[in-house]
Amino acid sequence: WAAAIGPNAGAFAEALLASKVHPEHAYRSLLGTLSLEKRFGAERLDAACKRAVRLGALSYKSVKSILEKRLEAIPQAPELSAMPLHDNVRGSAFYAKGDSPCAN
């Protein structure tokens, strides 16, 4: 049913079901989340589910809050990548040796 709303709603449903030891515990929350389509529309709900999955906020309350505050329309900052390796990045091994210029 969630996938009928959109791919992100389907991904939200799968993540929510997978987050519970017993998937049956997620049914009520999932049905509540899907019912938000009547109030906010399929497109907005799908976008809110995308944001919720990315944030790891897998609950009815989180998706409803995203929709009420219209956060699904605000672009999210891109995820940060690992720091690039180059000569100016010393890392923990350098400081573990006690070679720090700040060490006394």
N, C-alpha and C positions, 0 to 999 in steps of 0.2 A: 504493500500500500504506500509506503513512504517513497519508493522509487517512482511511483506514478506522479508524485508531486514534482520530483526533480532528482538529479543524481546526487546532489549534496544532502538532500533529505534522506535518500537511501543510505548514504555513507554514515549519516548521523544515526540512523536506526541500527545499522550493523555495529557501529562503535558502542552504542548504548547497550545493546544486547550482549556484546562481548565483554563489557565492563562488569557484568554481574556474574556471580558464581552460578546462579540459577537464572536463565534468561526470563523465566516467568516473572521475576521480580521487576523487570523493566517494562512489562506490558502496559501497566497503567500510565506510567510516565510517557511512554511512547504514544499511546492513544491520545493523551492530553495534548502532546506536542503536535500531533497530526491534526487535531481539531482546531488548532490556531489558524489553519488555512481558511476557514470560514470567515474569520475576523480580519485577517491581514492579507490574504491572497497567496496563491501558490508561489509566485515569483519571489515575494519578500520572505516567505517562510523558507524557501530553498536557500536564499542568500544568508539568512540568519543561521540556518543549520551549518552552512559552510564555515561561518565565523565561529560557531560553537565548537565544531570539531577541531578547528585549528587551535582554539584556546584550550581544548580539553574540558570544556564546560558541558558535560553530557547530562543535562537535566531539563525538564519542562520549564522550570523556573528561570533558568539561564536563557533559553531560547525566547521565552515570553518577554524577559527584560530587554534583550537585544532588539526585539520588534517594537516594544513600547517606546524605547529611547531612540529608535531609528538608527541604530548602530550598524545595521547590515549595509547601509548605503555609504558609510564612511570607509574609505580604503584603509586597509591595515598596512602597517609598516612591514617591509620585507623582512624575512627571517635573517638573522645575522649568520654569517658563515664563520668558519674557524679562522683564527688569526693567521695570516700568511707567515711562512718561515723565511727569515732573512737575517742578516748579521746583527741587526739592531734588536732583535728579539732574543734574549738570553735564555729564558725558560727556567724551570725549577732546578734543573741539574747544575746550572751555573751557581745558583745561590746556595745549594746544598753543600758545595765544596768549600764554602767560606771565602770565595774569591771576590765577594762583593766590594765595590769601592767604598761602600758605606760601613763595612765591618771594621770594628776596632780591635 
